[in-house]
Amino acid sequence: MKKHGYFYLIGFAIMVIIVGLACSGGTTVPAAQSTQPPQQPAPTQAVSSPGNSNNNSAPTGNSSAPVSFTDKNNFYQIDVPGDWKQSSESGTNYYIDQFKSPDGNALVENIAYDDGTAFSGSQNGQFALQLLHQFYSNTGKEGDIRVSEDKIMQDGSERLTWTSKGGGYSGASYFEVRKKTTFLMLTIEWSNDYESTYLDTLNAVVTSYRLP
């Protein structure tokens, strides 16, 4: 899995300029219908990346039995393996919760962002796709992430299934906008060599996603 921070957080300032532009081709996310999405935060500290240690991380429990986690604003609740390491990062208008497997070959991560500005039209899809290219790619830019499926889920959220061409890992990101201004994106990621080991566990986490 990629060596740099799972989110290239210092790149948020750059994304303020480019996220309003049309996204690259090759996916089914529609082009933006308005001029600018909400301004993005400019965090200063990166969340730990998959495969790297984080001294601030701690297991959510001492066994692999699922435990419930509720985010600090009660936007969502998920059940995660108790021995996965949990860490959080926050800044202006955003926070991130991350859960990483003990061997570093799988993770669950959620970003919540709200600056009070409403998303409109296809801005949420555009924002999600830009996050994939900027922060989930092995290179930190377009060209590495390949979206293989874009699907609207029964609960109204949207799922992007993707693969890193150069990083040897894959993932799925589920995103939605609540009350017009709150953008939420839950991502599961796994090393390709460990897909059979972790995919069922990751899908179980996604299935457990609910309102507190």
Secondary structure, DSSP 8 states (H G I E B T S, - for coil): --SS-SS-GGGHHHHHHHTTS---SSS-----SSS---------S----TTS--TT-EESSSSSSEEEEE-TTSS-EEEEETTSEEEEEEETTEEEEEEE-TTSSEEEEEEEE--S----TTHHHHHHHHHIIIIISSSSSTTSEEEEEEEE-TTS-EEEEEEETTTSEEEEEEEEEETTTEEEEEEEEEEGGGHHHHHHHHHHHHHH-B--
